[in-house]
Amino acid sequence: ISACLVGSEMCIRDRDEYPVLLDTFVTDSEERLRLLQDAQQDQDAQAMRRAAHSFKGSCSNMGAKALAESCRDLEELARRGELAGSAQLVSRIEREFAIVRILLKSERQRFPAR
């Protein structure tokens, strides 16, 4: 993910936007993860599909391919209404996001706080 993030940094014209992008992704992802957890607990296939779809897109944009693929798998499961395996997929997404969060926080430290 680090190389992808550096690539994202280079695409942003204003270097001040890059740390904001990192912070926003982490904050938004924590909320999306909470929505996935709630949907899994409630066994709400539609809410799970929407949250997984949204999370998948933002992960793809940030270059977190494994996390995006797990979200895609969960989205498809929810689309079919097959929630029996959703707890395992949500757990996998939680673990993958924990790794991504660490990498992003490390990347964020390269920039002074504003």
C-alpha positions as a printed NumPy array, in Angstrom:
array([[  0.   ,   0.   ,   0.   ],
       [  2.862,   2.402,   0.686],
       [  3.895,   2.609,  -2.969],
       [  0.279,   3.231,  -3.938],
       [  0.021,   5.984,  -1.379],
       [  3.123,   7.658,  -2.707],
       [  1.535,   7.439,  -6.144],
       [ -1.596,   9.084,  -4.756],
       [  0.51 ,  11.816,  -3.223],
       [  2.058,  12.585,  -6.589],
       [ -1.385,  12.892,  -8.21 ],
       [ -2.447,  15.573,  -5.751],
       [ -1.378,  19.026,  -6.888],
       [ -1.39 ,  20.597,  -3.438],
       [  0.794,  18.673,  -0.96 ],
       [ -1.407,  20.011,   1.829],
       [ -4.269,  17.886,   0.486],
       [ -2.426,  14.581,   0.881],
       [ -2.422,  14.404,   4.706],
       [ -6.064,  15.499,   4.673],
       [ -6.801,  12.624,   2.284],
       [ -5.073,  10.168,   4.637],
       [ -6.908,  11.481,   7.696],
       [-10.253,  11.476,   5.897],
       [ -9.805,   7.934,   4.643],
       [ -9.001,   6.609,   8.129],
       [-11.924,   8.453,   9.742],
       [-14.4  ,   7.468,   7.033],
       [-13.165,   3.878,   7.055],
       [-13.67 ,   3.589,  10.804],
       [-17.29 ,   4.692,  10.291],
       [-17.788,   2.281,   7.375],
       [-16.363,  -0.541,   9.466],
       [-18.791,   0.323,  12.257],
       [-21.665,   0.214,   9.739],
       [-20.498,  -3.218,   8.539],
       [-20.333,  -4.492,  12.109],
       [-23.816,  -3.155,  12.873],
       [-25.25 ,  -4.669,   9.687],
       [-23.635,  -8.009,  10.465],
       [-24.99 ,  -7.99 ,  14.013],
       [-28.476,  -7.04 ,  12.752],
       [-28.195,  -9.468,   9.826],
       [-29.256,  -6.596,   7.541],
       [-28.199,  -7.636,   4.041],
       [-29.061,  -4.324,   2.369],
       [-27.175,  -2.199,   4.916],
       [-24.22 ,  -4.582,   4.655],
       [-24.224,  -4.435,   0.866],
       [-24.31 ,  -0.619,   0.863],
       [-21.552,  -0.288,   3.488],
       [-19.351,  -2.9  ,   1.805],
       [-19.818,  -1.233,  -1.594],
       [-18.887,   2.185,  -0.225],
       [-15.888,   0.836,   1.695],
       [-14.743,  -1.104,  -1.377],
       [-14.662,   2.043,  -3.492],
       [-12.669,   4.114,  -1.043],
       [-10.217,   1.262,  -0.448],
       [ -9.715,   0.887,  -4.19 ],
       [ -9.072,   4.608,  -4.533],
       [ -6.397,   4.436,  -1.824],
       [ -4.706,   1.369,  -3.279],
       [ -5.717,  -1.005,  -0.467],
       [ -6.397,  -3.849,  -2.882],
       [ -6.728,  -6.743,  -0.425],
       [ -9.132,  -4.734,   1.716],
       [-11.146,  -3.728,  -1.366],
       [-11.337,  -7.375,  -2.47 ],
       [-12.615,  -8.462,   0.934],
       [-15.242,  -5.718,   0.79 ],
       [-16.203,  -6.904,  -2.696],
       [-16.614, -10.462,  -1.389],
       [-18.831,  -9.22 ,   1.437],
       [-20.835,  -7.024,  -0.922],
       [-21.551, -10.014,  -3.178],
       [-22.493, -12.206,  -0.24 ],
       [-24.909,  -9.547,   1.022],
       [-26.306,  -8.966,  -2.486],
       [-27.261, -12.66 ,  -2.59 ],
       [-28.671, -12.437,   0.949],
       [-26.285, -15.173,   2.103],
       [-25.206, -13.811,   5.472],
       [-24.069, -17.101,   7.024],
       [-20.422, -16.329,   6.197],
       [-20.632, -12.6  ,   6.833],
       [-19.122, -12.712,  10.331],
       [-15.915, -14.28 ,   8.999],
       [-15.665, -11.718,   6.2  ],
       [-16.299,  -8.795,   8.552],
       [-13.553, -10.165,  10.823],
       [-11.189, -10.421,   7.85 ],
       [-12.011,  -6.816,   6.881],
       [-11.343,  -5.699,  10.474],
       [ -7.919,  -7.384,  10.443],
       [ -6.999,  -6.022,   7.026],
       [ -8.102,  -2.518,   7.971],
       [ -5.999,  -2.699,  11.149],
       [ -2.932,  -3.263,   8.959],
       [ -3.909,  -0.509,   6.525],
       [ -4.541,   1.9  ,   9.408],
       [ -1.022,   1.279,  10.765],
       [  0.508,   1.887,   7.338],
       [ -1.51 ,   5.062,   6.814],
       [ -0.677,   6.41 ,  10.263],
       [  2.999,   5.789,   9.502],
       [  2.647,   7.548,   6.158],
       [  0.81 ,  10.424,   7.849],
       [  3.724,  11.003,  10.235],
       [  5.809,  12.237,   7.311],
       [  3.718,  15.41 ,   7.307],
       [  3.533,  18.026,  10.049],
       [  0.281,  18.368,  11.947],
       [ -1.837,  21.346,  10.986]])
